[in-house]
Amino acid sequence: MPYLPNLPPCTSDDWDDDRRRRRMRDTRLGHSGTRFGRARIVLARLVYVLVPLIVLATLYWTGDVAPVREKLALTQPQIHQVYDAAERDDLDTAVVDLVGLGNLDATPTAEALPALSEIGQVWSVQYDNSGLDTAVVSDLILERAGWSGVENVVLVGHSMGGIIALEVAQHLYEESPLEVTGVVLDCTPVDLHAVRAESRNAGEDLLRWIGWLPGARESRLMRMAVEVAARQDRFVVPSDRWYRRIDTTELRNVVDEVLRDKILSDDAASNGLIEAQFRAIVASGATDNLQALAEPRDDKVRPAVVFLRPRLAQDDPVVDVDYTQRILLDQAGGPGGTLLVSKLGHIGHANPIQAPAAYNEAINRRVVPFLDTRPGAVDTSDGAADGIAPDGS
């Protein structure tokens, strides 16, 4: 048996709470210091709090931000060949496709539009995943046109890509020997007012987070949170109580989808690129671009402008296409204008991959003939795709 000292029994008379408190005070951290004892105690407690935060911040930076930053430093914009021209006579024309907000490479979108090959050979632009510079994109197009024998360019921009297409068109129209035959805008918001409130608020929230949180331009955790939150309508369901209910099954589906398409995919746009794309909408100079394209330039022909949109404005949940159409009519319509507005049935917001038949039909029936006969009056007939005359009728 262990040795037990012969101690006197403890009685209630021996208990003294004041003595216990004094003993705890005399033995606590920093008690032996004669000066700055309280300051040392506060500092020690602060260290206990800060050390875990520093560890988490280090893991966030080294495991999340730094690897992505190193990878993005190696990216660069590229142009991909998608289709050859359907006719040999059109080999001197290139149709350049530019994709919209949150996307990196326009190749899948261009592949859904084989009708573009009736205009010329089809190229797609892959953005620099670290940012966006329309002058660099213009130089890439000019360089490729130089060694491929291309003399004419048609720029096609989907959603926000239309803003980029207009800027690139102005660069090429004013600063290069290339003939800019036309600019095709697919559900493009000509400025921030054309973006519907819900989508506009989501973009502004992203800008605030990126501006506030260090490393947010590269953080996959940040991207994960933003992308899941943007899909909350799928897993946050109404409840008969004061709070809403979370559909855990659908939440798992959303998380899997975001991981697959936005986080682990090499084709996903980075936070920094999305920021640059949204800032392009905020600072859109589409009106100035349209005015520049309307100005006579040496012996060049004024570029045509084509606006593709849903027949019913409410079918586009992201962009107020009626608003954009009014701006385009003011800038490129009217007597002697070069505008075609083509209304497509059974489409939503800039979704040729989801509705290729409607897009390809509109390109074949309206866009190709319109570009072939420019400059001139626009078709005013009614059908699956409606032409809008220069006077806006």
Secondary structure, 3 states (H helix, E strand, C coil): CCCCCCCCCCCHHHCCHHHHHHHHHHHCCCCCCCCCHHHHHHHHHHHHHHHHHHHHHHHHHHHHHHHHHHHHCCCCCEEEEEECCCCHHHCCEEEEEECCCCECECHHHHHCCHHHHHCCEEEEEECCCCCCCHHHHHHHHHHHHHHHCCCEEEEEEECHHHHHHHHHHHHHHHHCCCEEEEEEEECCCCCHHHECHHHHHHHHHHHHHHHHCCCCCCCHHHHHHHHHHHCHHHHEECCCCCCCEECHHHHHHHHHHHHHHHHCCCCECCHHHHHHHHHHHHCCCHHHHHHHHHCCCCCCCCCEEEEEEECCHHHCCCECHHHHHHHHHHHHCCCCCCEEEEEECCCCCCCCCCCHHHHHHHHHHHHHHHHHCCCCCCCCCCCCCCCCCCCCC
